[in-house]
Structures are given as structure tokens and as C-alpha cells.
Amino acid sequence: MKRLLIAAAALLAFATQAAPSFAAEGMPGATVRPDGSAASGDRKARFEQWCKDNPEKCRELKAKAEERRAQCKADPEKCRAEMQAQREQWCKANPEKCRELKAKAEQRREECKANPEKCRDMKARAEQRREECKADPAKCRPARQPG
């Protein structure tokens, strides 16, 4: 379980850094800030506008994402292997950013070793928040959408 959480955190960190560049390629008018990221509010607004402009493609994209989530739930090992391959590919294309993210992840691991109680508390709060969001999604920000 601990490894899964660490892998998920690392995946999120890599996806967060890689997604803006992918998003800007597929959407007219999409921009990426100089640091390679986009403000999440801007990204959300652009995605919502894209969905309004392309309702059929939006439905297809959301259906494909849901199908992917179901596949990963059914075969998490396969998904982990695929995500690892994608991370490695992204790291080859972005070696400096990859080193930075790996260093941050290592720093978090060291902090957790030094203060495991703090990490357990943060993980518990995150899990509680996920459960709250699952129960009432309207109170939470929307899930990150590709595009």
C-alpha cells in the first residue's frame, strides 16, 4: 500500500508537469506558462470551453478516460507498467525536469522517514478528502481532465 501511494504521488507529479505541454498541443488558444505549467483554473476553463465547442469529442474523451480507469482497476499491474514506461519516456525527453521531480520525491521520502507521524497524518487527511469528494463531488474541484 505504501509503495502504491508513493508510486501514485510520483505519477501525479510527473503527470502534472507533463500534461500542460500535451494540453497546449491539442487545443486552439491553449498556452503554457514559461515554467511549463498552466494555472489549474485556466486549464479547467479551457477544457470546459473545449467541451462546449466539441461536445462529441468531449464525450468520447470522457468515455475513453472512464474505460481506462475501469481497465486499471481490473488490472493495476498492467497500468503501473504502462505508466512506468510513459514516465521513462517523459524523463528521456525532459531529463532536467525529471531529475528535479525525482529529487523532490526523494526529499519527501526522507522527510517521511524523519517524521512518519506527519506523513501518516497527511495521508489520512488526503484519504478523508478523497472520500468526501467521492460522496459529494460538487464540493471538490473537478478531476484533472486531459486536453
Secondary structure, 3 states (H helix, E strand, C coil): CHHHHHHHHHHHHHHHHHHHHHHHHHCCCCCCCCCCCCCHHHHHHHHHHHHHHCHHHHHHHHHHHHHHHHHHHHCHHHHHHHHHHHHHHHHHHCHHHHHHHHHHHHHHHHHHHHCHHHHHHHHHHHHHHHHHHHHCHHHCCCCCCCC
